[in-house]
Amino acid sequence: MKKNSENEFKKVVDRIFSLSTADETEILLFKSKNALTRYAENYIHQNVSNENLHLWIRTVIGKKTATATTDSFSEDALKQTLENAISVTKLQKNNSKLLPLLGQQKYKKVNNFSQATDKTTPERRALEVSKAVNLCKKNGLEGAGIFSTETSEMGIANSNGLFGYTSSTEATFSITAMKGIASGWNEVIKKDINGIDVEKSAEIAIEKAEKSQFPNELKPGKYTVIMEPAAVAEFVLFLLWKGFNGMDYIEGTTFLKDGLNKKIFSENFSIIEDPYNPEIGSLPFDFEGTPIQKITLVENGIPKNFVTNRWIAKETGVKNNGHSIPLPSQNAYPFAMCIKPGKSSVPQMIKNTKKGVLVTHFHYSNLMDPITLLTTGMTRDGFFLIENGEVTKPLKNMRFTESVINIFSNIEEIGKDREIASAFFGGGFLVPAMKINNFNFSSSTEF
């Protein structure tokens, strides 16, 4: 990342404001630098990198608004994009939901940037991947996965004096170790690349792959399930997407419509939306420029809040907690969901289980019902039977069909350690492992 990125954005902002004839003007900046090393069959076969810049100019004339975008800071590009925004704004119908732009705001500092991650070279990623690959070779397995780094910058400014800028980094190492149809998986996500232990991650995946050979069948039915953090994250994503969006609350398309301030989940289940937690990366401001607030979404099994933008807050009569996404969408989403830890651990959960299964993570999970949050998907890369407090057999993968509400209503134990974990369709959450009762596996597979 350039040292003068924030100053460069300020100069661009000042230039656009000096040219604009609109009543109000808002500017959003998105910059990213992405690099990825991909490996399969124990060798690196791809190394790519790219840099992206997107500048959004939104103009307001009366109750009309429109946005134009560019990927250049050149004088001609800035002028043309501003002219496009103003021209399109004049063609719009009046928008009754449109609110005046905010004035100057104060933002808390978030520490999401790592110089080491930002400066990571292809050589370093290759060296780290080679450590994992060598362990796979040593054990007669094939390794596949990625090692990626990303530096992101976001800025927001408007003609009423608001200005915000933030930068963040993220490093991700993922490995799938394979032997025939048997596989094991692990993933580590950190702001600082120095926090990733590639060999430890590879050893976890290798151990799962070796234990997954010659899997046994499991009959469909309800089971006690011990979910590692990545498996838990799969269901937290659906809470983000269709659970705590204030627009869904207004439209009656979320369980919160009848469940706010009522006990819905297990008493030991709490979620904090905390952009200032040092373990999870988030923004200090939302896409309207409102400072993002730390809020309790679920407390001891009781949903307490939904997230808002200014319009949602106005319509529902609550204080805005700053979770807007860019217009024209009026939705609002949590940015930094953190599940409160418990006192257990995966080994302790296994020891306390007479009969159950252990799940590494899920694959290709999809939402079937937005109200009950009924979902379906499959286990993957490490699925094991637990008998009398011990992991005894590998199992063929199973399809589940289960409600997220039911899942988090049947929590027996929660782990004390938390990890940043992502779901199959994205997101990043600070989550512990969990022991869940009465989890429904609806059908079996042949692998």
C-alpha positions in Angstrom: 0.0 0.0 0.0 1.3 3.5 -0.8 2.2 5.6 2.2 0.3 8.6 0.7 -2.9 6.8 -0.2 -5.1 8.7 2.3 -3.6 12.1 1.1 -4.1 11.1 -2.5 -7.8 10.4 -1.7 -8.2 13.7 0.0 -6.8 15.5 -3.1 -9.2 13.6 -5.3 -12.1 14.4 -3.0 -11.3 18.2 -2.9 -11.0 18.2 -6.7 -14.4 16.6 -7.2 -16.1 18.9 -4.7 -14.7 21.9 -6.4 -16.2 20.8 -9.8 -19.6 19.6 -8.5 -22.7 21.7 -9.1 -25.0 19.2 -7.3 -26.7 20.1 -4.0 -24.7 17.4 -2.3 -21.9 15.1 -3.4 -20.7 11.8 -1.9 -17.6 9.8 -2.8 -16.7 6.2 -2.0 -13.3 4.7 -2.6 -12.5 1.0 -2.8 -8.9 -0.1 -3.5 -7.5 -3.6 -3.2 -4.3 -5.4 -3.8 -4.7 -9.2 -4.1 -2.1 -11.9 -4.5 -2.6 -15.6 -4.5 -0.5 -18.7 -4.8 -2.5 -21.9 -5.7 -1.1 -25.4 -5.5 -2.4 -28.9 -6.3 -0.9 -32.4 -6.6 2.0 -31.2 -4.4 3.2 -28.4 -6.7 2.5 -24.7 -7.2 0.6 -24.2 -10.5 -0.6 -20.6 -10.3 0.6 -17.3 -8.9 -1.5 -14.3 -9.6 -1.8 -10.7 -8.4 -4.0 -7.7 -9.2 -4.8 -4.3 -8.0 -8.3 -2.7 -8.3 -9.5 0.8 -7.8 -13.2 1.8 -7.8 -14.4 5.4 -7.2 -18.1 6.0 -6.7 -19.4 9.5 -7.1 -23.0 10.0 -5.9 -24.7 13.3 -6.5 -27.9 14.6 -4.9 -30.2 17.2 -6.5 -33.4 17.8 -4.4 -34.8 14.4 -3.6 -33.1 12.8 -6.6 -29.8 10.8 -6.5 -27.6 8.7 -8.8 -24.1 7.2 -8.8 -21.4 6.9 -11.5 -18.2 5.0 -11.1 -14.6 5.1 -12.5 -11.4 3.1 -12.1 -9.1 6.1 -12.6 -8.0 9.2 -10.7 -7.2 11.1 -13.9 -8.6 14.6 -14.4 -10.6 13.5 -17.4 -12.0 10.5 -15.6 -13.0 12.5 -12.6 -14.8 15.2 -14.6 -16.6 12.7 -16.9 -17.7 10.5 -14.0 -19.0 13.5 -12.1 -20.9 14.8 -15.2 -22.4 11.3 -15.7 -23.6 11.2 -12.1 -25.2 14.7 -12.3 -26.8 13.9 -15.7 -28.3 10.6 -14.5 -29.4 12.2 -11.2 -31.5 14.8 -13.1 -33.3 11.9 -14.9 -34.4 10.2 -11.7 -37.8 10.3 -9.9 -37.9 11.8 -6.5 -36.9 9.3 -3.8 -39.0 9.7 -0.6 -36.5 7.5 1.3 -33.5 9.8 0.5 -32.0 11.5 3.6 -29.6 14.4 3.6 -25.9 13.5 3.7 -24.3 13.4 7.1 -21.9 16.0 8.4 -18.5 15.6 9.9 -18.1 12.5 12.1 -15.6 11.1 14.6 -14.4 7.5 14.2 -12.7 5.1 16.6 -9.4 3.7 15.4 -9.4 0.1 14.2 -6.1 -1.8 14.0 -6.6 -4.0 11.0 -3.5 -3.4 9.0 -0.3 -5.5 9.0 2.8 -4.3 7.2 4.1 -7.9 7.0 0.9 -9.0 5.2 0.9 -6.0 2.9 4.6 -6.6 1.9 4.4 -10.4 1.5 6.2 -11.5 -1.6 5.4 -14.4 -4.0 8.7 -16.0 -2.8 7.5 -16.1 0.8 4.1 -17.6 -0.1 5.9 -20.2 -2.2 8.3 -21.1 0.7 5.4 -21.5 3.1 3.4 -23.6 0.6 6.5 -25.8 0.1 6.5 -26.6 3.8 3.0 -27.9 3.6 3.6 -29.8 0.4 6.7 -31.5 1.8 4.7 -32.8 4.8 2.1 -34.2 2.4 4.8 -35.9 0.3 6.4 -37.3 3.5 3.1 -38.9 4.4 2.2 -40.1 0.9 -0.6 -37.6 0.4 -1.4 -34.9 -2.2 -1.9 -31.4 -1.0 -4.0 -28.7 -2.7 -5.0 -25.2 -1.6 -4.2 -21.6 -1.6 -2.1 -19.0 0.2 -3.4 -15.5 -0.4 -2.9 -12.0 0.9 -5.1 -8.9 0.5 -4.7 -5.3 1.3 -7.9 -3.2 1.2 -8.5 0.5 1.5 -11.8 2.2 1.8 -12.6 5.9 2.0 -15.8 8.0 2.2 -16.2 11.7 1.9 -19.1 14.1 1.2 -19.6 17.8 0.6 -20.9 18.4 4.1 -17.5 17.8 5.6 -17.5 14.1 6.3 -14.3 12.2 5.7 -13.2 8.7 6.7 -10.4 6.4 5.5 -9.3 3.0 6.7 -7.0 0.2 5.5 -6.9 -3.5 6.4 -5.0 -6.7 5.5 -5.9 -10.4 5.5 -3.9 -13.5 4.9 -5.5 -16.9 4.2 -3.8 -20.3 4.1 -6.0 -23.3 3.1 -5.0 -26.9 2.6 -6.8 -30.1 1.5 -4.7 -33.2 2.0 -5.9 -36.2 -0.1 -5.3 -39.9 -0.4 -7.7 -41.6 -2.8 -11.2 -40.5 -1.8 -10.1 -39.7 1.7 -9.4 -36.0 2.5 -8.7 -33.7 5.3 -8.9 -29.9 5.4 -7.8 -26.9 7.4 -7.8 -23.1 6.9 -6.3 -20.3 8.8 -7.3 -16.6 8.4 -5.3 -13.8 10.1 -4.8 -10.1 9.7 -1.0 -10.6 10.2 0.6 -13.3 8.1 3.1 -14.0 10.8 0.2 -15.5 12.8 -0.2 -18.3 10.3 1.6 -21.6 11.2 1.5 -23.4 7.8 3.0 -26.7 9.1 0.5 -26.9 12.0 -2.3 -26.4 9.5 -0.9 -29.0 7.2 -0.5 -31.5 10.0 -4.2 -31.1 11.0 -5.3 -31.7 7.4 -3.0 -34.7 7.0 -4.2 -36.3 10.2 -7.8 -35.9 9.1 -7.1 -37.4 5.7 -5.2 -40.4 7.1 -8.1 -41.1 9.5 -10.7 -40.7 6.8 -9.6 -43.8 4.8 -12.2 -46.6 4.3 -15.2 -44.7 5.5 -18.3 -46.3 7.0 -21.9 -45.6 6.2 -24.2 -43.7 8.7 -27.9 -44.0 8.5 -29.9 -40.7 8.1 -31.4 -39.4 11.3 -30.8 -37.0 14.2 -27.4 -37.0 15.9 -25.3 -35.2 18.4 -22.8 -33.2 16.3 -19.5 -31.7 17.4 -18.8 -28.9 14.9 -15.4 -27.3 14.5 -15.3 -23.5 14.1 -15.5 -23.6 10.3 -18.6 -25.8 10.5 -20.3 -23.3 12.9 -19.4 -20.4 10.6 -21.5 -22.0 7.9 -24.7 -21.3 9.9 -23.6 -17.9 11.3 -23.5 -16.7 7.6 -27.2 -17.3 7.3 -27.9 -15.3 10.5 -26.0 -12.4 8.9 -27.7 -12.7 5.6 -31.3 -13.3 6.6 -31.4 -12.9 10.3 -30.4 -9.4 11.6 -30.9 -7.2 8.5 -33.2 -4.4 9.7 -34.9 -4.2 6.3 -36.0 -7.9 6.6 -37.4 -6.9 10.0 -39.5 -4.1 8.4 -40.7 -6.4 5.6 -41.4 -9.3 8.0 -39.1 -11.7 6.3 -36.9 -12.7 9.3 -37.5 -14.7 12.4 -36.9 -11.5 14.4 -40.3 -10.2 13.3 -41.9 -12.3 16.0 -38.8 -13.3 17.9 -37.2 -10.0 19.0 -36.7 -10.0 22.8 -38.0 -13.5 23.1 -35.9 -16.6 24.0 -35.3 -18.4 20.7 -31.8 -19.9 21.1 -30.0 -21.9 23.8 -29.3 -19.8 26.9 -25.5 -20.2 26.4 -25.7 -18.6 22.9 -24.8 -14.9 22.6 -23.6 -12.9 19.6 -21.8 -9.5 19.8 -21.4 -7.4 16.7 -18.0 -5.9 17.5 -16.0 -4.2 14.8 -13.4 -3.2 17.4 -12.5 -6.7 18.5 -8.7 -7.0 17.8 -9.1 -10.5 16.3 -11.7 -9.6 13.6 -11.3 -7.1 10.9 -14.0 -4.5 10.2 -14.6 -0.9 9.3 -15.0 2.0 11.7 -17.7 3.5 9.6 -20.5 2.2 7.3 -21.3 3.2 3.7 -23.2 6.3 4.8 -20.3 7.4 7.0 -22.0 6.5 10.3 -19.6 5.2 13.0 -20.3 1.5 13.4 -21.6 0.7 16.8 -20.7 -2.4 18.9 -24.1 -4.0 19.7 -25.5 -7.2 21.2 -27.4 -9.2 18.6 -28.2 -12.2 20.9 -27.9 -12.3 24.7 -28.3 -15.6 26.5 -30.5 -17.0 23.7 -32.6 -13.8 23.3 -32.3 -11.7 20.1 -31.9 -8.1 21.3 -31.2 -6.0 18.2 -31.2 -5.9 14.4 -28.7 -3.8 12.4 -29.7 -0.5 10.8 -28.9 2.2 8.4 -30.3 5.7 8.9 -33.6 5.0 7.0 -34.2 1.7 8.8 -33.6 3.4 12.1 -36.0 6.2 11.3 -38.7 3.8 10.2 -38.4 1.5 13.2 -37.9 4.2 15.8 -34.5 2.9 17.0 -31.1 4.5 17.3 -29.0 4.0 14.1 -26.1 1.5 14.8 -24.4 2.1 11.5 -24.6 -0.9 9.2 -25.6 0.5 5.9 -24.3 -0.9 2.5 -24.1 1.3 -0.6 -27.2 2.7 -2.2 -29.4 1.9 -4.0 -29.8 -1.0 -1.5 -31.6 -0.2 1.7 -30.4 -3.3 3.4 -28.1 -3.4 6.5 -25.8 -6.2 7.6 -23.6 -7.1 10.5 -19.9 -6.7 9.7 -18.1 -8.3 12.6 -20.2 -11.1 14.3 -18.5 -12.6 17.3 -20.0 -15.6 19.2 -19.4 -15.5 22.9 -17.0 -18.3 23.9 -17.9 -21.1 26.4 -15.7 -23.2 28.7 -15.3 -26.4 26.7 -13.0 -27.7 23.9 -13.3 -30.2 21.1 -11.4 -32.9 23.0 -13.7 -32.3 26.0 -16.8 -32.4 23.9 -15.7 -35.7 22.4 -15.0 -37.1 25.8 -18.5 -36.1 27.0 -20.2 -37.7 24.0 -21.6 -41.3 24.2 -22.6 -41.4 20.5 -22.2 -38.6 17.9 -20.3 -37.3 15.0 -17.4 -34.8 14.5 -17.7 -32.4 11.5 -14.7 -30.5 10.1 -16.7 -28.2 7.8 -19.7 -28.2 5.4 -19.8 -27.8 1.7 -22.2 -25.9 -0.6 -24.8 -25.0 2.0 -27.9 -23.2 0.7 -30.8 -21.5 2.3 -34.2 -23.1 1.7 -36.5 -21.0 3.9 -35.7 -17.4 4.9 -38.0 -17.3 7.9 -37.0 -20.6 9.6 -33.5 -20.4 8.1 -33.9 -24.0 6.9 -30.7 -24.9 5.1 -29.1 -27.9 3.3 -25.6 -28.9 2.5 -23.0 -31.7 3.0 -20.2 -32.6 5.3 -16.7 -32.6 3.8 -13.0 -33.3 4.4 -13.2 -35.1 7.8 -16.4 -36.7 9.1 -16.1 -39.1 12.0 -18.1 -41.3 14.4 -17.8 -40.8 18.1 -18.5 -43.6 20.5 -18.1 -43.7 24.3 -16.0 -40.6 24.3 -13.6 -41.5 21.5 -13.4 -40.9 17.7 -13.7 -44.5 16.4 -14.4 -44.5 12.6 -14.4 -42.3 9.5 -17.8 -41.9 7.9 -19.0 -41.3 4.4 -20.3 -37.8 3.9 -23.9 -36.9 4.7 -26.4 -34.3 3.5 -28.0 -32.3 6.2 -31.4 -30.5 6.2 -31.7 -28.4 9.3 -32.9 -25.0 10.5 -30.3 -22.6 11.8 -32.7 -21.7 14.6 -33.0 -25.3 15.6 -29.2 -25.7 15.5 -28.5 -22.8 17.8 -31.4 -23.9 20.1 -29.8 -27.2 20.8 -26.3 -26.2 22.0 -24.9 -28.4 24.7 -21.3 -27.1 24.9 -19.4 -24.2 23.4 -15.6 -24.1 23.0 -13.5 -21.6 24.9 -11.2 -20.9 21.9 -12.4 -18.9 18.9 -11.1 -18.7 15.3 -11.8 -16.5 12.4 -13.7 -18.8 10.0 -15.5 -18.3 6.8 -18.4 -20.1 5.3 -18.6 -21.7 1.8 -20.2 -18.6 0.4 -17.9 -16.1 2.2 -18.1 -14.0 5.3 -15.6 -14.0 8.2 -16.7 -14.6 11.8 -15.1 -15.1 15.2 -16.5 -18.4 16.3 -15.8 -21.3 18.7 -16.5 -25.0 18.2 -19.9 -26.3 19.4 -21.7 -29.5 20.5 -25.2 -29.6 19.0 -27.9 -32.1 19.8 -30.6 -33.4 17.5 -28.9 -32.3 14.2 -30.7 -33.8 11.2 -28.8 -35.7 8.5 -31.3 -36.2 5.8 -29.5 -38.5 3.3 -26.2 -40.4 2.7 -23.6 -40.3 0.0 -21.3 -42.9 -1.6 -18.1 -41.0 -0.7 
